[in-house]
Amino acid sequence: MSLIWTVLCEDEVFAGFGAAVTPPQLLEQGGVSMLVTPLGDGTGRIERVLSARPADFLRADCQPGMRVRLPMPE
């Protein structure tokens, strides 16, 4: 059993605990594959860039944490 000492109230410590987690989706955009977590408003947050080209990791348009538009389902 663990014990946590904090000045936060119990509601703040356990906020989001047990909430459903959406798994990341594989998305290819601009020739770069990446894992993107959907945010529910038609956009997603880039979690990881999947590329063998070092230059892809330096591109400003596909950095982890950025929001991208997700393609519409068909």
C-alpha positions, 0 to 999 in steps of 0.5 A: 500500500502506498501513502501520498503526502500532499497539500492537494485535496483528494479530488485533485489528486485523483482527477481523471483516475479511471477515465477512458484513454483513447489509444493513439492512431497511426497517421501519415501527413506530408510523407511522415508517419506519426502516432496521434491521439484524437482530441475529439474536435476533429484534431489530434495531438502528435505523440510520436514521429515514426520516421527513418529520415532524421530531417523529419524530426526537425520539421516544424509541422510535425513536432510532438505536442502539436495539434493536427487535423485528422482525416474525416472517416469515410 
